Amino acid sequence: MSKKGQKDEIRVGLIGLGTVGGGVVRVLRDNAEVIRRRLGVPLRLVKAADRDASRAKALGLPAETFTTKADELLSDGSIDIVIELIGGYDPAERYLTEAMRGGKCVVTANKALLATAGERLFEAADRHGVEIGFEASVGGGIPIIRALKEGLAANRIEGLSGIINGTSNYILTQMTESGADFNEALSQAQRAGYAEADPTFDVDGIDSAHKLAILATLAFGTPVDVKEIYTEGIRSLDAADIAYARELGYRVKLLAIAKMTGELLELRVHPTMVPSDELIAEVEGVDNAIFIVGDAVGETLFSGKGAGQLPTASAVVSDLIDIGRNLVRGAVGRVAPTGYRPESRRALRVRPMAEIESVYYLRFQAYDKPGVLSKISGVLGRHGISIASVIQKSRALGAAVPLIMRTHRAAERQIRQALAEIDAGQDVAGRTVLIRIEGEEDGDAAAA
């Protein structure tokens, strides 16, 4: 300790030396001096745990710094902050809980755990008087967590939407630029190292839903149950619809959306058409972007590398520095884990998906014969759905051809009821394709 009773250094323990863990070791080593200058004292990795000893050797960690047993690290009373980078649910939650019970602050990038067990972890941090940092859980190197907790703290957040899964964005970029179908674009992503062998969490929207749960918790000061997030992935997207979207002046993105509508909170993840001239539409490849609207600040956009070893490690180390500053100054707990004091958080009711309103792109495989268009339009009209534009892409008398409609704003329930009736009839072949459109108040803004 220093003469003033302050810490002479911040001692860190790391569990997990995989891709991100290795990046953390590199950043702490390569940027040690600039970190010391920002923090005021050295930030030192004193213990690292991993089941694979070869990882420590490859990173050049001294033998006395490495252990294969995480419990050795957790029981070390000299460690100030524990980083958990193993992912998954168990033993990750146990490690974090034990560390906090022992008076240690913790840092994690584990979005799946935070989305499902975040409330338990936040409560444990408050109960034990420690801090939990999770900047790396959403958006990789984009400082979106701290922005919501501190930078935008003066605002009532009205809504947010984001591209928060780089794998899906890469696949959609390939489908848009090269005309590739989903399976071909997925294979490209896997060959490039952007998609896992089992891409389920990414392409089915689960990863985005986990991250949205975290963002909505911070933005609206409410506990969020990830099971209440409507989640739809990109597997069923057809290259033809990507091309039609581009022709109509849109790009298709997998968006995570949270917004207040009256007293209800909308939470949804699904493929979305956004106008091509919107900034978020220009986010390509594996990059992420989060668009936030605050009542005072207005519209803000955060974008950058949403994944990768060093961008994610940057976010982890930023948490270490932030917590380290509070430890040095004796100000632990200065900012609550969610940015809201625990006693001031309130439960919000989630708006059922059937009640949300949107503009819709619809593609029917309609039989090319007299009266079909009027029948389809009539069914939509009976369900209160107004048509903004109609495009018939080709003619083939008696055969099924693409018929594209863009609606004015309508409720999801109305759309679903109308499509069920149309798809059950004799005028279309197969199931109608539906893609929601965001970024417009009504269906008139895009090019016909």
Buried (B, 14 or more C-beta within 10 A) or exposed (E): EEEEEEBEBBBBBBBBBBBBBBBBBBBBEEBBEEBBEEBBBBBBBBBBBBEEBEBBEEBEBEEEBBBEEBEEBBEBEEBBBBBBBBBEEEBBBBBBBBBBEBEBBBBBBBBBBBBBBBBEBBEBBBEBEBBBBBBBBBBBBBBBBBBBBBBBEEBEBBBBBBBBBBBBBBBBBBBBEEBBBBEBBBBBBBEEEBBEEEBEBBBBBBBBBBBBBBBBBBBBBBBBEBEBBBBBBBBEBEBBBBBBBBEBBBBBBBBBBBBBEEEBBBBBBBBBBBBBEBEBBEBBBBBBBBBBBBEEEEEBEBBBBBBBBBBBBBBBBBBBBBBBBBBBEEEBEEBBBBBBEEEEBEEBEBBEBEEBBBBBBBBBBBBBEEEBBEBBBEBBEEBEBEBBBBBBEEEEEEEBBBBBBBBBBBBBBBBBBBBBBBBEEEBBEEEBBBBBBBBBEEBEEBEE
